[in-house]
C-alpha cells in the first residue's frame, strides 16, 4: 500500500501533507486491517510535518511525499530538488529552532538520506505498533558522506 503526492504552493501544503498521512494510515486500518497505534499516527504526522517543512523551506522547486507500508513500519519518503544532504547538529539546549532532523531521528525506527540524480530523498520509518517492550524507536541512520551541515542543509 502506498500513496504519493506532489506538494507545491504555500505553507498550507504542510497541513495538507499531515492530513494525507493521517488519511493514509486510516485507510490502511479500515481497508487492509493493518494495526496502527495512536502513537504511530501521531509520530507519522510529526515526521511528515518536520520533513515537509524543511523541504519547503530550504529547497527550491517541488516536493514529493510518498507514504508506504513496509512490513511493520510506515515509510515517509520526502524528495526535494536540493542536492545538499542534511546532517543533524550537535545538541545545544540554547539553540532556538532547527531541531527538526533531530526530532525525526529520535522518533524514527530507521532514517536514511540518499542523493538522487536531481536533489535528495529522505526516508523515515515509523513502527506501526508499539513493540512488546514499549520501545518504538530504533534511531538507525544511514547517510552518504557529505559536508557538515545543519538540520536544514546549511553549512
PyMOL commands that set and color helices and strands:
alter all, ss='L'
color gray80, all
select helices_A, chain A and resi 12-32+38-58+100-107
alter helices_A, ss='H'
color red, helices_A
select strands_A, chain A and resi 2-7+63-70+73-80+110-115+120-127+140-143
alter strands_A, ss='S'
color yellow, strands_A
deselect
rebuild
show_as cartoon
